[in-house]
Amino acid sequence: MGKFTNGPDWTDVEIYLRALDVLHGVRTTVTISADGIGGTGGLRVVISSTLPRIEETGAELVVETGRSWPCKSCGGLSEHVYNGLYIHDYAIGEGYQQQKWPPA
């Protein structure tokens, strides 16, 4: 606490998560787990959202994106998760485009 950073922090991540959920009508989760074997694999950040059914007979669509950390473009883990949410936001839009819409 008390550390000043120029990049996104965990509060920014929380705000982005809440915004995704409200804007897209989804529930988004972030899972951070060990990546690779042993102590040198880094971390794996997986973001997933469940989109609501658009048709009565359609199944729920789960959109999932994942990235490994550390990476060359992110300084800290919170920045990595935040950037992953930006990528995931686009993937949610692509997921909606793949669904079959009922006739008007």
Gaussian input, Z-matrix of N, CA and C with variables (Angstrom, degrees):
# hf/3-21g

backbone

0 1
 N
 C     1     B1
 C     2     B2     1     A1
 N     3     B3     2     A2     1     D1
 C     4     B4     3     A3     2     D2
 C     5     B5     4     A4     3     D3
 N     6     B6     5     A5     4     D4
 C     7     B7     6     A6     5     D5
 C     8     B8     7     A7     6     D6
 N     9     B9     8     A8     7     D7
 C    10    B10     9     A9     8     D8
 C    11    B11    10    A10     9     D9
 N    12    B12    11    A11    10    D10
 C    13    B13    12    A12    11    D11
 C    14    B14    13    A13    12    D12
 N    15    B15    14    A14    13    D13
 C    16    B16    15    A15    14    D14
 C    17    B17    16    A16    15    D15
 N    18    B18    17    A17    16    D16
 C    19    B19    18    A18    17    D17
 C    20    B20    19    A19    18    D18
 N    21    B21    20    A20    19    D19
 C    22    B22    21    A21    20    D20
 C    23    B23    22    A22    21    D21
 N    24    B24    23    A23    22    D22
 C    25    B25    24    A24    23    D23
 C    26    B26    25    A25    24    D24
 N    27    B27    26    A26    25    D25
 C    28    B28    27    A27    26    D26
 C    29    B29    28    A28    27    D27
 N    30    B30    29    A29    28    D28
 C    31    B31    30    A30    29    D29
 C    32    B32    31    A31    30    D30
 N    33    B33    32    A32    31    D31
 C    34    B34    33    A33    32    D32
 C    35    B35    34    A34    33    D33
 N    36    B36    35    A35    34    D34
 C    37    B37    36    A36    35    D35
 C    38    B38    37    A37    36    D36
 N    39    B39    38    A38    37    D37
 C    40    B40    39    A39    38    D38
 C    41    B41    40    A40    39    D39
 N    42    B42    41    A41    40    D40
 C    43    B43    42    A42    41    D41
 C    44    B44    43    A43    42    D42
 N    45    B45    44    A44    43    D43
 C    46    B46    45    A45    44    D44
 C    47    B47    46    A46    45    D45
 N    48    B48    47    A47    46    D46
 C    49    B49    48    A48    47    D47
 C    50    B50    49    A49    48    D48
 N    51    B51    50    A50    49    D49
 C    52    B52    51    A51    50    D50
 C    53    B53    52    A52    51    D51
 N    54    B54    53    A53    52    D52
 C    55    B55    54    A54    53    D53
 C    56    B56    55    A55    54    D54
 N    57    B57    56    A56    55    D55
 C    58    B58    57    A57    56    D56
 C    59    B59    58    A58    57    D57
 N    60    B60    59    A59    58    D58
 C    61    B61    60    A60    59    D59
 C    62    B62    61    A61    60    D60
 N    63    B63    62    A62    61    D61
 C    64    B64    63    A63    62    D62
 C    65    B65    64    A64    63    D63
 N    66    B66    65    A65    64    D64
 C    67    B67    66    A66    65    D65
 C    68    B68    67    A67    66    D66
 N    69    B69    68    A68    67    D67
 C    70    B70    69    A69    68    D68
 C    71    B71    70    A70    69    D69
 N    72    B72    71    A71    70    D70
 C    73    B73    72    A72    71    D71
 C    74    B74    73    A73    72    D72
 N    75    B75    74    A74    73    D73
 C    76    B76    75    A75    74    D74
 C    77    B77    76    A76    75    D75
 N    78    B78    77    A77    76    D76
 C    79    B79    78    A78    77    D77
 C    80    B80    79    A79    78    D78
 N    81    B81    80    A80    79    D79
 C    82    B82    81    A81    80    D80
 C    83    B83    82    A82    81    D81
 N    84    B84    83    A83    82    D82
 C    85    B85    84    A84    83    D83
 C    86    B86    85    A85    84    D84
 N    87    B87    86    A86    85    D85
 C    88    B88    87    A87    86    D86
 C    89    B89    88    A88    87    D87
 N    90    B90    89    A89    88    D88
 C    91    B91    90    A90    89    D89
 C    92    B92    91    A91    90    D90
 N    93    B93    92    A92    91    D91
 C    94    B94    93    A93    92    D92
 C    95    B95    94    A94    93    D93
 N    96    B96    95    A95    94    D94
 C    97    B97    96    A96    95    D95
 C    98    B98    97    A97    96    D96
 N    99    B99    98    A98    97    D97
 C   100   B100    99    A99    98    D98
 C   101   B101   100   A100    99    D99
 N   102   B102   101   A101   100   D100
 C   103   B103   102   A102   101   D101
 C   104   B104   103   A103   102   D102
 N   105   B105   104   A104   103   D103
 C   106   B106   105   A105   104   D104
 C   107   B107   106   A106   105   D105
 N   108   B108   107   A107   106   D106
 C   109   B109   108   A108   107   D107
 C   110   B110   109   A109   108   D108
 N   111   B111   110   A110   109   D109
 C   112   B112   111   A111   110   D110
 C   113   B113   112   A112   111   D111
 N   114   B114   113   A113   112   D112
 C   115   B115   114   A114   113   D113
 C   116   B116   115   A115   114   D114
 N   117   B117   116   A116   115   D115
 C   118   B118   117   A117   116   D116
 C   119   B119   118   A118   117   D117
 N   120   B120   119   A119   118   D118
 C   121   B121   120   A120   119   D119
 C   122   B122   121   A121   120   D120
 N   123   B123   122   A122   121   D121
 C   124   B124   123   A123   122   D122
 C   125   B125   124   A124   123   D123
 N   126   B126   125   A125   124   D124
 C   127   B127   126   A126   125   D125
 C   128   B128   127   A127   126   D126
 N   129   B129   128   A128   127   D127
 C   130   B130   129   A129   128   D128
 C   131   B131   130   A130   129   D129
 N   132   B132   131   A131   130   D130
 C   133   B133   132   A132   131   D131
 C   134   B134   133   A133   132   D132
 N   135   B135   134   A134   133   D133
 C   136   B136   135   A135   134   D134
 C   137   B137   136   A136   135   D135
 N   138   B138   137   A137   136   D136
 C   139   B139   138   A138   137   D137
 C   140   B140   139   A139   138   D138
 N   141   B141   140   A140   139   D139
 C   142   B142   141   A141   140   D140
 C   143   B143   142   A142   141   D141
 N   144   B144   143   A143   142   D142
 C   145   B145   144   A144   143   D143
 C   146   B146   145   A145   144   D144
 N   147   B147   146   A146   145   D145
 C   148   B148   147   A147   146   D146
 C   149   B149   148   A148   147   D147
 N   150   B150   149   A149   148   D148
 C   151   B151   150   A150   149   D149
 C   152   B152   151   A151   150   D150
 N   153   B153   152   A152   151   D151
 C   154   B154   153   A153   152   D152
 C   155   B155   154   A154   153   D153
 N   156   B156   155   A155   154   D154
 C   157   B157   156   A156   155   D155
 C   158   B158   157   A157   156   D156
 N   159   B159   158   A158   157   D157
 C   160   B160   159   A159   158   D158
 C   161   B161   160   A160   159   D159
 N   162   B162   161   A161   160   D160
 C   163   B163   162   A162   161   D161
 C   164   B164   163   A163   162   D162
 N   165   B165   164   A164   163   D163
 C   166   B166   165   A165   164   D164
 C   167   B167   166   A166   165   D165
 N   168   B168   167   A167   166   D166
 C   169   B169   168   A168   167   D167
 C   170   B170   169   A169   168   D168
 N   171   B171   170   A170   169   D169
 C   172   B172   171   A171   170   D170
 C   173   B173   172   A172   171   D171
 N   174   B174   173   A173   172   D172
 C   175   B175   174   A174   173   D173
 C   176   B176   175   A175   174   D174
 N   177   B177   176   A176   175   D175
 C   178   B178   177   A177   176   D176
 C   179   B179   178   A178   177   D177
 N   180   B180   179   A179   178   D178
 C   181   B181   180   A180   179   D179
 C   182   B182   181   A181   180   D180
 N   183   B183   182   A182   181   D181
 C   184   B184   183   A183   182   D182
 C   185   B185   184   A184   183   D183
 N   186   B186   185   A185   184   D184
 C   187   B187   186   A186   185   D185
 C   188   B188   187   A187   186   D186
 N   189   B189   188   A188   187   D187
 C   190   B190   189   A189   188   D188
 C   191   B191   190   A190   189   D189
 N   192   B192   191   A191   190   D190
 C   193   B193   192   A192   191   D191
 C   194   B194   193   A193   192   D192
 N   195   B195   194   A194   193   D193
 C   196   B196   195   A195   194   D194
 C   197   B197   196   A196   195   D195
 N   198   B198   197   A197   196   D196
 C   199   B199   198   A198   197   D197
 C   200   B200   199   A199   198   D198
 N   201   B201   200   A200   199   D199
 C   202   B202   201   A201   200   D200
 C   203   B203   202   A202   201   D201
 N   204   B204   203   A203   202   D202
 C   205   B205   204   A204   203   D203
 C   206   B206   205   A205   204   D204
 N   207   B207   206   A206   205   D205
 C   208   B208   207   A207   206   D206
 C   209   B209   208   A208   207   D207
 N   210   B210   209   A209   208   D208
 C   211   B211   210   A210   209   D209
 C   212   B212   211   A211   210   D210
 N   213   B213   212   A212   211   D211
 C   214   B214   213   A213   212   D212
 C   215   B215   214   A214   213   D213
 N   216   B216   215   A215   214   D214
 C   217   B217   216   A216   215   D215
 C   218   B218   217   A217   216   D216
 N   219   B219   218   A218   217   D217
 C   220   B220   219   A219   218   D218
 C   221   B221   220   A220   219   D219
 N   222   B222   221   A221   220   D220
 C   223   B223   222   A222   221   D221
 C   224   B224   223   A223   222   D222
 N   225   B225   224   A224   223   D223
 C   226   B226   225   A225   224   D224
 C   227   B227   226   A226   225   D225
 N   228   B228   227   A227   226   D226
 C   229   B229   228   A228   227   D227
 C   230   B230   229   A229   228   D228
 N   231   B231   230   A230   229   D229
 C   232   B232   231   A231   230   D230
 C   233   B233   232   A232   231   D231
 N   234   B234   233   A233   232   D232
 C   235   B235   234   A234   233   D233
 C   236   B236   235   A235   234   D234
 N   237   B237   236   A236   235   D235
 C   238   B238   237   A237   236   D236
 C   239   B239   238   A238   237   D237
 N   240   B240   239   A239   238   D238
 C   241   B241   240   A240   239   D239
 C   242   B242   241   A241   240   D240
 N   243   B243   242   A242   241   D241
 C   244   B244   243   A243   242   D242
 C   245   B245   244   A244   243   D243
 N   246   B246   245   A245   244   D244
 C   247   B247   246   A246   245   D245
 C   248   B248   247   A247   246   D246
 N   249   B249   248   A248   247   D247
 C   250   B250   249   A249   248   D248
 C   251   B251   250   A250   249   D249
 N   252   B252   251   A251   250   D250
 C   253   B253   252   A252   251   D251
 C   254   B254   253   A253   252   D252
 N   255   B255   254   A254   253   D253
 C   256   B256   255   A255   254   D254
 C   257   B257   256   A256   255   D255
 N   258   B258   257   A257   256   D256
 C   259   B259   258   A258   257   D257
 C   260   B260   259   A259   258   D258
 N   261   B261   260   A260   259   D259
 C   262   B262   261   A261   260   D260
 C   263   B263   262   A262   261   D261
 N   264   B264   263   A263   262   D262
 C   265   B265   264   A264   263   D263
 C   266   B266   265   A265   264   D264
 N   267   B267   266   A266   265   D265
 C   268   B268   267   A267   266   D266
 C   269   B269   268   A268   267   D267
 N   270   B270   269   A269   268   D268
 C   271   B271   270   A270   269   D269
 C   272   B272   271   A271   270   D270
 N   273   B273   272   A272   271   D271
 C   274   B274   273   A273   272   D272
 C   275   B275   274   A274   273   D273
 N   276   B276   275   A275   274   D274
 C   277   B277   276   A276   275   D275
 C   278   B278   277   A277   276   D276
 N   279   B279   278   A278   277   D277
 C   280   B280   279   A279   278   D278
 C   281   B281   280   A280   279   D279
 N   282   B282   281   A281   280   D280
 C   283   B283   282   A282   281   D281
 C   284   B284   283   A283   282   D282
 N   285   B285   284   A284   283   D283
 C   286   B286   285   A285   284   D284
 C   287   B287   286   A286   285   D285
 N   288   B288   287   A287   286   D286
 C   289   B289   288   A288   287   D287
 C   290   B290   289   A289   288   D288
 N   291   B291   290   A290   289   D289
 C   292   B292   291   A291   290   D290
 C   293   B293   292   A292   291   D291
 N   294   B294   293   A293   292   D292
 C   295   B295   294   A294   293   D293
 C   296   B296   295   A295   294   D294
 N   297   B297   296   A296   295   D295
 C   298   B298   297   A297   296   D296
 C   299   B299   298   A298   297   D297
 N   300   B300   299   A299   298   D298
 C   301   B301   300   A300   299   D299
 C   302   B302   301   A301   300   D300
 N   303   B303   302   A302   301   D301
 C   304   B304   303   A303   302   D302
 C   305   B305   304   A304   303   D303
 N   306   B306   305   A305   304   D304
 C   307   B307   306   A306   305   D305
 C   308   B308   307   A307   306   D306
 N   309   B309   308   A308   307   D307
 C   310   B310   309   A309   308   D308
 C   311   B311   310   A310   309   D309

   B1=1.4360
   B2=1.5155
   B3=1.2987
   B4=1.4397
   B5=1.5137
   B6=1.3142
   B7=1.4592
   B8=1.5269
   B9=1.3242
   B10=1.4583
   B11=1.5247
   B12=1.3125
   B13=1.4668
   B14=1.5162
   B15=1.3074
   B16=1.4603
   B17=1.5213
   B18=1.3183
   B19=1.4582
   B20=1.5141
   B21=1.3235
   B22=1.4622
   B23=1.5257
   B24=1.3237
   B25=1.4576
   B26=1.5275
   B27=1.3239
   B28=1.4658
   B29=1.5245
   B30=1.3282
   B31=1.4596
   B32=1.5240
   B33=1.3177
   B34=1.4695
   B35=1.5273
   B36=1.3298
   B37=1.4678
   B38=1.5259
   B39=1.3329
   B40=1.4640
   B41=1.5297
   B42=1.3105
   B43=1.4623
   B44=1.5208
   B45=1.3324
   B46=1.4641
   B47=1.5297
   B48=1.3261
   B49=1.4679
   B50=1.5278
   B51=1.3161
   B52=1.4689
   B53=1.5275
   B54=1.3218
   B55=1.4606
   B56=1.5243
   B57=1.3259
   B58=1.4716
   B59=1.5251
   B60=1.3274
   B61=1.4580
   B62=1.5230
   B63=1.3271
   B64=1.4623
   B65=1.5326
   B66=1.3151
   B67=1.4717
   B68=1.5193
   B69=1.3348
   B70=1.4621
   B71=1.5287
   B72=1.3115
   B73=1.4612
   B74=1.5177
   B75=1.3275
   B76=1.4596
   B77=1.5216
   B78=1.3028
   B79=1.4743
   B80=1.5218
   B81=1.3226
   B82=1.4545
   B83=1.5195
   B84=1.3345
   B85=1.4583
   B86=1.5271
   B87=1.3196
   B88=1.4571
   B89=1.5222
   B90=1.3291
   B91=1.4564
   B92=1.5227
   B93=1.3140
   B94=1.4577
   B95=1.5230
   B96=1.3252
   B97=1.4586
   B98=1.5303
   B99=1.3130
   B100=1.4608
   B101=1.5293
   B102=1.3226
   B103=1.4650
   B104=1.5222
   B105=1.2920
   B106=1.4558
   B107=1.5144
   B108=1.3169
   B109=1.4662
   B110=1.5203
   B111=1.3132
   B112=1.4494
   B113=1.5094
   B114=1.3251
   B115=1.4478
   B116=1.5130
   B117=1.3137
   B118=1.4629
   B119=1.5199
   B120=1.3063
   B121=1.4607
   B122=1.5146
   B123=1.3277
   B124=1.4464
   B125=1.5125
   B126=1.3175
   B127=1.4558
   B128=1.5209
   B129=1.3199
   B130=1.4598
   B131=1.5158
   B132=1.3347
   B133=1.4659
   B134=1.5238
   B135=1.3298
   B136=1.4577
   B137=1.5207
   B138=1.3336
   B139=1.4661
   B140=1.5140
   B141=1.3259
   B142=1.4672
   B143=1.5238
   B144=1.3346
   B145=1.4647
   B146=1.5139
   B147=1.3225
   B148=1.4533
   B149=1.5172
   B150=1.3455
   B151=1.4537
   B152=1.5209
   B153=1.3187
   B154=1.4665
   B155=1.5236
   B156=1.3324
   B157=1.4652
   B158=1.5166
   B159=1.3233
   B160=1.4578
   B161=1.5211
   B162=1.3124
   B163=1.4633
   B164=1.5204
   B165=1.3202
   B166=1.4637
   B167=1.5309
   B168=1.3292
   B169=1.4574
   B170=1.5227
   B171=1.3066
   B172=1.4615
   B173=1.5182
   B174=1.3005
   B175=1.4563
   B176=1.5222
   B177=1.3141
   B178=1.4514
   B179=1.5259
   B180=1.3036
   B181=1.4520
   B182=1.5180
   B183=1.3252
   B184=1.4518
   B185=1.5251
   B186=1.3192
   B187=1.4564
   B188=1.5202
   B189=1.3433
   B190=1.4549
   B191=1.5209
   B192=1.3098
   B193=1.4649
   B194=1.5258
   B195=1.3167
   B196=1.4546
   B197=1.5170
   B198=1.3225
   B199=1.4646
   B200=1.5257
   B201=1.3206
   B202=1.4610
   B203=1.5225
   B204=1.3488
   B205=1.4519
   B206=1.5140
   B207=1.3001
   B208=1.4511
   B209=1.5255
   B210=1.3213
   B211=1.4637
   B212=1.5265
   B213=1.3155
   B214=1.4652
   B215=1.5232
   B216=1.3432
   B217=1.4644
   B218=1.5291
   B219=1.3333
   B220=1.4656
   B221=1.5229
   B222=1.3262
   B223=1.4511
   B224=1.5176
   B225=1.3129
   B226=1.4551
   B227=1.5224
   B228=1.3226
   B229=1.4635
   B230=1.5256
   B231=1.3300
   B232=1.4672
   B233=1.5302
   B234=1.3235
   B235=1.4580
   B236=1.5272
   B237=1.3224
   B238=1.4686
   B239=1.5339
   B240=1.3248
   B241=1.4658
   B242=1.5294
   B243=1.3169
   B244=1.4647
   B245=1.5310
   B246=1.3243
   B247=1.4652
   B248=1.5289
   B249=1.3277
   B250=1.4605
   B251=1.5228
   B252=1.3278
   B253=1.4659
   B254=1.5226
   B255=1.3170
   B256=1.4647
   B257=1.5353
   B258=1.3226
   B259=1.4682
   B260=1.5247
   B261=1.3213
   B262=1.4647
   B263=1.5263
   B264=1.3079
   B265=1.4651
   B266=1.5317
   B267=1.3084
   B268=1.4701
   B269=1.5298
   B270=1.3328
   B271=1.4643
   B272=1.5263
   B273=1.3283
   B274=1.4675
   B275=1.5240
   B276=1.3315
   B277=1.4591
   B278=1.5146
   B279=1.3281
   B280=1.4684
   B281=1.5323
   B282=1.3305
   B283=1.4645
   B284=1.5190
   B285=1.3236
   B286=1.4630
   B287=1.5239
   B288=1.3200
   B289=1.4621
   B290=1.5243
   B291=1.3289
   B292=1.4570
   B293=1.5234
   B294=1.3303
   B295=1.4611
   B296=1.5282
   B297=1.3072
   B298=1.4610
   B299=1.5265
   B300=1.3017
   B301=1.4614
   B302=1.5230
   B303=1.3331
   B304=1.4607
   B305=1.5257
   B306=1.3356
   B307=1.4739
   B308=1.5202
   B309=1.2990
   B310=1.4699
   B311=1.5072
   A1=110.21
   A2=116.58
   A3=120.45
   A4=113.34
   A5=117.60
   A6=120.97
   A7=108.95
   A8=116.17
   A9=120.75
   A10=109.19
   A11=116.08
   A12=120.64
   A13=108.79
   A14=115.56
   A15=120.79
   A16=111.99
   A17=117.87
   A18=121.19
   A19=111.93
   A20=116.48
   A21=120.84
   A22=111.70
   A23=116.09
   A24=120.51
   A25=108.70
   A26=116.91
   A27=120.57
   A28=112.86
   A29=117.77
   A30=120.12
   A31=110.16
   A32=117.22
   A33=121.36
   A34=111.17
   A35=116.11
   A36=120.47
   A37=109.91
   A38=117.07
   A39=120.53
   A40=111.41
   A41=117.14
   A42=121.14
   A43=110.79
   A44=116.91
   A45=120.80
   A46=110.86
   A47=117.02
   A48=120.50
   A49=111.39
   A50=116.55
   A51=120.42
   A52=111.14
   A53=116.81
   A54=120.37
   A55=111.10
   A56=117.76
   A57=120.66
   A58=111.19
   A59=115.49
   A60=120.10
   A61=111.88
   A62=116.66
   A63=120.84
   A64=111.03
   A65=117.11
   A66=120.51
   A67=113.18
   A68=116.54
   A69=119.84
   A70=113.07
   A71=118.42
   A72=120.87
   A73=111.89
   A74=117.01
   A75=122.31
   A76=109.58
   A77=115.46
   A78=122.11
   A79=106.21
   A80=116.63
   A81=122.10
   A82=110.25
   A83=115.53
   A84=121.05
   A85=109.33
   A86=115.12
   A87=122.22
   A88=107.02
   A89=116.35
   A90=122.10
   A91=108.30
   A92=116.03
   A93=121.54
   A94=107.28
   A95=116.26
   A96=120.75
   A97=109.68
   A98=115.50
   A99=120.50
   A100=108.96
   A101=115.59
   A102=121.54
   A103=108.27
   A104=116.37
   A105=119.95
   A106=112.62
   A107=114.37
   A108=121.59
   A109=108.92
   A110=116.60
   A111=120.49
   A112=112.66
   A113=115.72
   A114=120.67
   A115=114.50
   A116=118.51
   A117=120.00
   A118=113.59
   A119=117.72
   A120=119.93
   A121=115.36
   A122=119.25
   A123=120.73
   A124=111.74
   A125=115.78
   A126=121.85
   A127=110.66
   A128=116.09
   A129=123.22
   A130=107.11
   A131=116.04
   A132=122.02
   A133=107.24
   A134=116.21
   A135=122.17
   A136=108.35
   A137=115.47
   A138=121.88
   A139=107.19
   A140=117.00
   A141=120.11
   A142=110.26
   A143=114.10
   A144=122.07
   A145=108.69
   A146=116.06
   A147=121.76
   A148=108.06
   A149=115.59
   A150=120.96
   A151=109.33
   A152=118.19
   A153=120.51
   A154=110.81
   A155=115.14
   A156=120.28
   A157=110.02
   A158=115.42
   A159=119.92
   A160=109.73
   A161=117.67
   A162=122.19
   A163=108.80
   A164=115.77
   A165=120.70
   A166=111.46
   A167=116.72
   A168=120.65
   A169=112.82
   A170=117.79
   A171=120.48
   A172=112.33
   A173=115.22
   A174=121.03
   A175=108.98
   A176=115.45
   A177=119.21
   A178=108.73
   A179=115.52
   A180=120.98
   A181=108.51
   A182=116.49
   A183=121.61
   A184=107.85
   A185=115.55
   A186=121.98
   A187=107.04
   A188=116.13
   A189=120.33
   A190=110.13
   A191=116.09
   A192=121.79
   A193=107.62
   A194=116.20
   A195=119.73
   A196=111.71
   A197=114.99
   A198=121.84
   A199=108.73
   A200=115.03
   A201=120.48
   A202=110.34
   A203=114.76
   A204=121.36
   A205=108.38
   A206=120.98
   A207=127.56
   A208=112.29
   A209=114.44
   A210=120.48
   A211=108.33
   A212=116.15
   A213=120.95
   A214=113.09
   A215=118.10
   A216=119.96
   A217=114.38
   A218=118.82
   A219=121.20
   A220=110.46
   A221=114.77
   A222=119.50
   A223=112.89
   A224=117.36
   A225=121.94
   A226=111.27
   A227=115.24
   A228=120.64
   A229=111.71
   A230=118.31
   A231=119.50
   A232=110.81
   A233=117.33
   A234=120.79
   A235=111.00
   A236=116.06
   A237=121.15
   A238=110.55
   A239=116.88
   A240=120.94
   A241=109.49
   A242=117.31
   A243=121.27
   A244=110.83
   A245=117.31
   A246=120.64
   A247=111.26
   A248=116.51
   A249=120.46
   A250=111.97
   A251=117.08
   A252=120.92
   A253=111.13
   A254=116.64
   A255=120.83
   A256=110.18
   A257=116.81
   A258=121.64
   A259=110.23
   A260=116.13
   A261=121.19
   A262=111.39
   A263=117.52
   A264=122.03
   A265=110.30
   A266=116.79
   A267=121.53
   A268=110.79
   A269=117.07
   A270=121.21
   A271=111.60
   A272=118.06
   A273=121.06
   A274=109.47
   A275=117.15
   A276=120.73
   A277=112.02
   A278=117.05
   A279=121.29
   A280=110.35
   A281=116.78
   A282=120.79
   A283=111.79
   A284=116.93
   A285=120.29
   A286=111.04
   A287=117.75
   A288=120.82
   A289=111.64
   A290=117.93
   A291=121.61
   A292=112.34
   A293=117.56
   A294=119.42
   A295=110.73
   A296=114.43
   A297=120.67
   A298=108.94
   A299=115.89
   A300=121.32
   A301=110.32
   A302=118.10
   A303=120.77
   A304=110.20
   A305=117.27
   A306=119.10
   A307=110.66
   A308=115.03
   A309=120.92
   A310=111.47
   D1=151.82
   D2=178.59
   D3=85.38
   D4=-1.28
   D5=-179.87
   D6=-85.50
   D7=129.73
   D8=179.90
   D9=-95.78
   D10=128.54
   D11=177.24
   D12=-129.19
   D13=154.70
   D14=177.94
   D15=-87.47
   D16=-18.86
   D17=-178.38
   D18=-92.75
   D19=-179.77
   D20=178.67
   D21=-64.48
   D22=142.93
   D23=176.00
   D24=-112.00
   D25=-172.30
   D26=-175.54
   D27=-67.37
   D28=-27.43
   D29=174.77
   D30=-65.61
   D31=-40.67
   D32=176.38
   D33=-62.73
   D34=-39.15
   D35=177.44
   D36=-62.24
   D37=-45.49
   D38=179.32
   D39=-60.47
   D40=-44.44
   D41=-179.96
   D42=-62.66
   D43=-42.22
   D44=179.18
   D45=-64.61
   D46=-42.40
   D47=177.43
   D48=-58.67
   D49=-46.90
   D50=179.72
   D51=-63.89
   D52=-38.81
   D53=179.12
   D54=-65.04
   D55=-43.07
   D56=177.57
   D57=-58.65
   D58=-45.94
   D59=-178.72
   D60=-60.61
   D61=-44.06
   D62=-177.93
   D63=-72.55
   D64=-47.14
   D65=-176.05
   D66=-65.38
   D67=-38.79
   D68=-175.71
   D69=-101.00
   D70=-6.97
   D71=-178.44
   D72=67.00
   D73=39.67
   D74=-177.26
   D75=-123.51
   D76=174.99
   D77=170.66
   D78=-120.10
   D79=118.39
   D80=-173.60
   D81=-108.59
   D82=137.08
   D83=176.48
   D84=-126.08
   D85=149.89
   D86=175.72
   D87=-119.42
   D88=126.36
   D89=178.65
   D90=-117.60
   D91=127.30
   D92=177.37
   D93=-115.54
   D94=123.53
   D95=-178.45
   D96=-138.91
   D97=168.43
   D98=177.54
   D99=-68.79
   D100=141.05
   D101=179.77
   D102=-114.24
   D103=136.76
   D104=177.57
   D105=82.21
   D106=-168.39
   D107=-177.27
   D108=-111.15
   D109=135.96
   D110=178.46
   D111=80.68
   D112=-160.01
   D113=-174.82
   D114=-93.56
   D115=6.38
   D116=-175.25
   D117=-111.46
   D118=8.23
   D119=-174.30
   D120=-85.45
   D121=-11.39
   D122=-176.96
   D123=77.29
   D124=-153.79
   D125=-178.60
   D126=-122.94
   D127=154.87
   D128=174.32
   D129=-115.56
   D130=125.64
   D131=178.78
   D132=-110.19
   D133=115.75
   D134=179.54
   D135=-115.61
   D136=127.95
   D137=178.90
   D138=-114.98
   D139=129.52
   D140=-179.43
   D141=-134.96
   D142=146.16
   D143=177.73
   D144=-136.64
   D145=140.78
   D146=175.73
   D147=-102.81
   D148=118.73
   D149=179.02
   D150=-85.64
   D151=143.39
   D152=178.78
   D153=-68.50
   D154=155.41
   D155=176.89
   D156=-67.54
   D157=138.19
   D158=176.87
   D159=-98.39
   D160=-32.08
   D161=177.71
   D162=-111.41
   D163=156.34
   D164=178.42
   D165=-60.56
   D166=-40.97
   D167=-174.61
   D168=-90.03
   D169=-8.52
   D170=-176.69
   D171=-76.84
   D172=150.03
   D173=177.22
   D174=-87.43
   D175=157.47
   D176=175.66
   D177=-64.74
   D178=143.26
   D179=179.95
   D180=-105.72
   D181=127.82
   D182=177.12
   D183=-105.00
   D184=123.60
   D185=176.60
   D186=-101.49
   D187=128.14
   D188=-176.85
   D189=-134.97
   D190=133.17
   D191=174.99
   D192=-129.60
   D193=150.65
   D194=-179.18
   D195=-146.95
   D196=148.43
   D197=179.52
   D198=-146.51
   D199=151.70
   D200=177.66
   D201=-96.36
   D202=146.59
   D203=177.12
   D204=-130.54
   D205=139.44
   D206=11.31
   D207=-76.55
   D208=155.35
   D209=176.58
   D210=-132.55
   D211=166.36
   D212=-175.34
   D213=-72.04
   D214=-25.57
   D215=-173.21
   D216=-95.56
   D217=-8.20
   D218=-176.67
   D219=-120.21
   D220=135.75
   D221=179.15
   D222=-77.84
   D223=-51.52
   D224=-176.95
   D225=-122.02
   D226=171.48
   D227=-178.34
   D228=-65.68
   D229=-39.87
   D230=179.75
   D231=-63.33
   D232=-38.41
   D233=176.69
   D234=-65.51
   D235=-37.45
   D236=178.78
   D237=-64.64
   D238=-44.39
   D239=178.82
   D240=-64.83
   D241=-43.51
   D242=179.54
   D243=-59.91
   D244=-46.78
   D245=177.63
   D246=-63.73
   D247=-34.88
   D248=175.85
   D249=-64.62
   D250=-35.56
   D251=176.94
   D252=-65.48
   D253=-36.34
   D254=176.95
   D255=-62.90
   D256=-45.17
   D257=176.89
   D258=-64.28
   D259=-40.27
   D260=-178.88
   D261=-66.85
   D262=-36.13
   D263=176.57
   D264=-55.49
   D265=-45.73
   D266=177.43
   D267=-63.55
   D268=-41.17
   D269=-179.85
   D270=-63.88
   D271=-34.35
   D272=176.80
   D273=-63.20
   D274=-44.67
   D275=177.04
   D276=-59.20
   D277=-40.82
   D278=176.71
   D279=-64.21
   D280=-37.78
   D281=179.08
   D282=-63.42
   D283=-40.33
   D284=177.03
   D285=-64.86
   D286=-36.75
   D287=179.92
   D288=-66.50
   D289=-26.74
   D290=-178.82
   D291=-80.27
   D292=-16.16
   D293=-177.87
   D294=-76.53
   D295=152.03
   D296=177.80
   D297=-88.96
   D298=119.91
   D299=-176.66
   D300=-89.33
   D301=142.55
   D302=178.06
   D303=-69.19
   D304=152.88
   D305=178.67
   D306=-64.55
   D307=149.18
   D308=-177.84
   D309=-76.37

